Amino acid sequence: MLLPVTSLVDALNGRLPRLQRWCTPTLLPAAASVLDPYLSEASCSVDELGDPLARTGAFARLEYLAAAGQGADGCLLGVHGSTGGNWVVARALALQAPGTTVLVARESHQSVIHACQAFGLTVAFLPGGWHEPTHTLLACTPREVHAELAAGPPPAALWLTSPGYDGAIADVAALAEAARGIDEELVVVVDEAWGAHLEALGLTGALRAGADVTVRSMHKLGGALAQTAVVAWRGTRLDPGLLEMAWRQYTTTSPSYGLLANLEAALAGLASPQGATQLARAVGLAVELRERLAALGVDCLTQEDLPADRAQAVDPLKVTAAVPGGLAVARGLARHGVIAEKAGLASVTFVAAYHLDDDAPALAADALEAVMAEGFRDLNGGRAGNLLADLPRRACEPGPARVRAACDLAAAVGAVAGETVEAYPPGIPILVDGFEITAGAVDHLRALAAGGAQVIATDATLRTVQVRM
């Protein structure tokens, strides 16, 4: 194994601070800082601070602040990111309704799928939408939710995703209302990893819109350091006692006090006048970038592009540019010192982070113009069809054998996937363990591999894929 040219420490102290990072973590300048992360790191041995596991003292205060911001009845703090929060919620659902089905959004993060399957919950996908110019997966509609629930036995929960990775914000209120029209006690969970800033923008968060439980990643647009997250709830459709039990079963017994202190500082900072100013500035950077990209003839995802019943808004801090060969474009931008949050076959997504410089939009647009002039279209892996077109929405019936074996990808169509495969970012599964492998999914994976995507799979080259025998 070859060692990297430079150490991680040297990399973080070297070129990284000079990059224009249109990506997470979106560090908020208004958030107070722990002056010395080494000398101030602590543990529950310092009992005057309270205990993060017993949720006392300073940690109880932090929970109160985090819950109040969402209009929650209570919340739990995490240092495992929204991935850890999703596992806590799935565990609580499994404790409340073991072995039942969860209807999940097709644009769900892989952590939702993995957590449900790990705790014995059956995953079934909701219908969804597709924005062809950017290859963006969109939320289901209220009509689709109503039809799904009316057609089958009651699931344990409806697990939505909003905002989506590309910025589309679903109408959670309408979706929750449609669900409750069929089953008043149905648990509605929202993976709100990208929504920690919604209230600061003057938008309605998922809990106030009717969700029962949310999971928020504070490092995405909440202005905090990586790994910080909050699980919050309202009401008792998902028993808060079971959520707390699941959290105790999952959470580390040694959380970083520095991360939790930063989470607190970000919450306070985003709610402060200085935070409001910095948020408005970030929105302005996104507006300027869209204008500069438009001048280059590059379209960006807007609310007007999307069906109203699938998206009620597009996050003003997200700029998803429709560019062919997005994966190659992102690599080209990085050579010019501009780092995008995510790239796909047909788009590049920028996050207007609070830490960006004033000239960031100009630098990003200039870099994109230069990349376009370099002829990136010759480097892209082509486009793929609508990912939803032939995607199975329910798992195959389990057979007697659980053996997994490597199979040539081309020959795997029609077989049952033995692993979950995704490109990261965004981490949305393309193949799902236990679901049929379709021709459309294989075509999509081939296009991603040709474009140079980072694929998370047993065989990252995608020459083979694990199937169930």
N, C-alpha and C positions, 0 to 999 in steps of 0.2 A: 504493500500500500504506500503510495507516494504522499508525503506530507505537503500541505499547502505552502505556497511561497512565503507567506507571512502568517504570523500567529493572529488569533482573533483579537487579542489585546492590542497588538500593533495596528490591526486593521481599524478597530474602533477609535483608536487615538490618531489615526493617520488620515486617509483620504475621505472616510465616511462623513465627517462633519462638513466637508466642502461640497458634498453632493446636494443637488436640488431634489429633495425627497418628497414627491407627491404620493406619499404612502404612509402607512401606519408604522410605528405609533405616532399619533398626532399630538405631540407634546404641547401643552397649554402654558404659555409664559406667565399667565396670571396665577397659576398654581404654585403655592409655596413649595420650597425645596428643603429636603433634609440635607443639612450642611455637610455632614460627613457620613456617608452610608456605611463605612466600616466601624467607626467609633460609636455610632448610634444604633447599630443593629442589636436587637434584644430578643428575649424569649420569655415564656411565661414564668421563668424563674424570677423576673422582675415583677413581682405581684402587685406593685403599686399602680401599674398600668391597667390592671384587669387581666382577663384571660380570654384570648380569641376563641378557644374551644368552648368555654363556658359562656362566652358572649357577654362578658361583664365589663364594667369600667369604660375605658376609652373605646372599646370595640362595640359595646352596646350603643354608645353615642353615635359612632360611625354608622351602625346599622340604621339608627333612627334617621340620620341625615339622608342616607341613600334611599330609604323607603319614602320619606316625605317628598323627595323630588319627583317620584313617579306616581304619587298618590296611592302608595301601596300600604297594605295592612302590616306587612313585615317583609324583611329581606335577609338574605344570607350572603356573606362576603366570600369571595373566592380569589385564589392566586393561581388557578389552573386555566384561566381564560374562559371564554364562553363554552369551549369544549367541555371543561370540567362542570360548568353549570348545566349543560345538556345531560351529562351523565347523572347528575344529582336528580334532575327532574324525571328522567327515565326510570331511575331506581324508585323514586316515590310513586310513580304510576304503577310500577310492577308490584310494589307493596300494597297498593290500594286495589288493584284489579289484575292479579297475576294471570299471565297467559292470554290476555286479551289483545285486540288489534288497535293500532294507532294509525290514523290517517294522517300522512305527512305530506307537506308540499314537495313538489318535484324539485324545487330549487333548494331543498334542504342541504345543509352542510353534512359531510360524512359523519361527523360526530353524533348527530341525531340518529342516523341509521345504525351506526355501530352500537350506541348505547341501548337503543331499543332491543336490538337483537341480542346483546350481551345479557340483558335481564329477562329474556324469554318473551318479549312482546312481539307480536306479528306486525310487520310493517306493510302497509298498503299505500300506494301513492295516489294523491288527488290529481285530477286533471290540471292542466296549466296552459299558459300561453307562450308564444314564441315571437320575439321581435327579430325578423330576419336580417335587417341591415347590421345589427350588432351581435346577433346570436345570443340575445338576452332571454333567459327563462323568466316567465311572468307568473304571477299568482293565479290561483283558481278564482272563479267568479262566485258570487253568492248563489246564483242559480245552480252551479255545479255542486257546491257544498250541499245544498238542499237535496239535490237528486242523489248524491252519493249516500247521504245519511238515510234517505227514505228507502233506498234500494236494498239495504242490508242490515244485519244485526248491529246493535249499537256498539261503537268502538269505545275504547277507554278514553281517547282524547283525539282532538283535532290539533295538529301541530303545524302551525303556519310559520312562514319566514317573512319578515318585513322590518326594515328595508332590505331589499335584495342587494347582492354584491354590486350590481351595476347602478344602483341608486333608486330603483322603482319602489315606491311606498304603497303597500296594499291598503285597501279600505277595510281595516280590521273590524271596525264597528259593524259594517254591513255583513261581513263574513260571520262574525259572532252572532249577530241577530238571526242570520239564516240557520246557523247550527242550533240555536236555542228554539227556533220554530219547530224543530223536530224533537229535540231532547233538551229540556230545560236544565238538566244536571250535567250535560256534557262538558268535560274539561277542555278549555281552549288555551293552548300554550302558544306563545309566540317567541321564536328565536329572534330576538331583537338586538343581535350582536352589533349591528351597525346603527343602532338608534339611541345611543346614550346622550345625544345632543338634541333630541327632538323637542323637549320642553324649552330648552334655551332658544330654539328657533321660533318658538311660538306655536309649534305643532302639537297634536295630541298623541301621547304615547299609547302603547297597546293596552296597558292596564286601564287607563281612563276610557279607552274605546270599547272595553268589554272583555278583554282577555282575563284569564284567571292567574296565569303565571307568565313571567317574562324572564329571559336570560339576556343580560347586556354585557358586552365586552367594553370595558372602560378605556382600553388602549386604542380602540379604533377611532371613534370620534368624540370620546369623552375627555380626551386630553391627558390621559394617564399613561403610566408605563405599561409595557407588555406584561401579560398574565393577569392583570386586574380585571375582576368581573363581579357582577351582582345578579343573584337570583331573587326575584321579588314576586309577591303574590297578593291577591286581593280576594277576599271571601274564603269559602271553605269547600268549594267543589273538589279541589285537590287538598286533602287534609294537611294543614300546616304542620301538624305533629309528625306526619310521615315525611314531609319535605325536610324537616329538621333531622329526623332519624337518618334519612338518606344522605344528608350533608355530613353528619357525623361519621357515617360509614365510609365516605369517600374522601373527605378533606384531609389535607396533611396536618399532622400534629405539630408541625414546625413552620407555620406560615411566616413569610418575610414581613417583619414589622415595617421595613422601609417601603415595601410595595403597598401595604395597607395604608400607611401614612400618606403615600402619594395618591392613592385612590381618594382619600378624604380631601386632600388638597385640590385635586382636580374637580371634585364635586363642588367644593366651595368656590373655586376659581371660576368655574363655568357659570355659576349663579351670581357672580359679582359684577359690578359695573365695568371693571377692567376686562373680565371675561366676555361680557356682552360686546365690548368694543373689539376685542380680538376675534370673536366669532363673526361679527359683521365684516371685519377686514378679510377673513378667510372666504366668506361668501363673495366679496368683491374680487378676490383673486380668481375664483372660479368663473365669475362673470367675464372677467377680462380674458381668461384663457379661452372660453368659448368664442368670444368675439374674434380673437386672434386666429383661432382654428377655422372659423367661418371665412375669414379673409383668405385662408389657404385653400378654401373649397372643401373643407372637412366638416361633415355634419356631426352633431352631437345629440345624444339621446335627450329628448324633452318630453314633458307630459303630453304635449299635443301629438306625439308619435304613438302613444299607447292607448289601448281601449280603456275607457273610463272605469269599466267594471273590473279591470285587472290592476289598475294603478291609479290612485287618486292624486299622486304627486311624484316628482323626482327630486331626490335630495339635492338641495342647492350647493352642497359641498362636493358632489360627485360630478365629474366630467367624463362621460363615456363617449369616446370618439369612434365613429365608424370608419375603420381603415382596413383594407384588405391586408392580409399578412401581418396581423397585429403582433404576433409573437416575434417576428423578425424586426418589426418597427420598435418594439420595446427594447430589444437588444441594441438596436441602433441608437436609441435615445440614451441608453446607459453609457454607451461609448462617448456620448457628449455630456455626461455628467448629470443626466436627468433620469430619475428613477420613477417609473409609474407603479401604481399599486398592483395592477393586474393586466395581463394581455391574453387574448384569445385568438381564434382564427379570423375574426372579423372586426375586432375592436381593441382599443387600449383604454383602460380606466385610470383616471387621475383623481387623487383625493386632495382637496384644497386644505392642507394641514396648517394648523395654527403656527407652526414653526418656520414656515416658508419665508424667504426673503421677498421684498417688494418687487424685485425684478424677475421673480420666478415665472410668471406667465410669459414674459417676453423671451426668457431663456428657453422655456419649454417649446414655444412656438417656433423659435429659430432652430432649435434642435430637430424638431419634426420636419421643418422645411428642408433642412440639410439631409435628413435621412431619406426623405422623398426624392430628393435630387440624386441620391446615391443608387436609386433604382431598387428599393427594397422589395418591390413586387416580384422580382425575379427570385427572391429568396423564400417566399412564403410557401406553405404547404398546401395551399388551396383551401377551398371552403368545404364544409360538410353540410348535409341536409339538416332539416328540422330534427333536433334531437328528440322531440316528443313524438315524431311521426309513427314509429313502430315500437316505442318503448313499452315494455310490459309494466302494468301497474300493480300486479299482485304476484307474490312469490309462487313458485311451482310447488306442487304437493310434495312433501318430503318423502324420499324413498327409504328403503331399509338400510342402504349403505351411506356412509358419510365420508367415504374416502375421497380425497382431492388429488388431482394429478395435473401435470402440465400438458396443455394441448396447444397445437399450432393455432394462432389467432384466426387465420383464415378458415380453419376447419371447425372452429368453435361455435359457429352460428347454429342455433337450435339447441345447444347444450345448456346445462344449468351452471351458472357462474359459481365458482368455489372461492371467490374473493371479491372484494369491492375495489374498484379501480377508478381513480379520478386524476385529473390534472390539478396541480396545486401551485399557486392559487387558481381557482376559487375553492377547490375542495368539494365540489358538487359531484356525487358519484355518477359515473357513466355506465359502469357495470356494477350490479349489486349482488352480493352473495345470496344465493338461493333463487335468483331471478333468471329467466331465460336470456341468453345472449342473442341479440338480434343483429341483423345485417346493418341496420342504421347505426347501432352503437359501435360496431366494428369499423365502419367507414369513418365515424367520428374519431375514434381512437387512432386510426391510421393517419388521418389528416393532422391530428395533434402531434403525433410522433414525427411526421414529415416536417412540421413547422418548428420542431425543437422544443415542444412543451416539456415541462417537468412532470412526468407521469409517476404517480405513486402506485406501484404494483409489485408483485413478487418478482416479475421479470420486467424491469424498467425499460428494456428495449422493445417490449411488446411483441417479440417474436412468438412468445407463448403466453398463455393465460391459464390460471388455475380453474379447473372445472370439477364438478361433483360427478363421481362415478357411481 
